[in-house]
């Protein structure tokens, strides 16, 4: 997950702490208490919303892959 460090560079320390907590829950597949939603048009893509920050991830089998972490923009969900 070294790519995760690159994704976190654009956020403040306070936001990074919150994002790391959320990512840990996603990786452990403990989605209770998170604003998690399946993305339309995709079979296994989901997003977690925390304020204006979006964490987009893919659940496959027993693994969770973080695809993107960014602030909400018009092109946030374009792949």
Secondary structure by P-SEA (a helix, b strand, c coil): caaaaaaaccccaaaaaaaaaaaaaaaaccccccccccccccccbbbbbcccbbbbbbbcccccccccccccccccccc
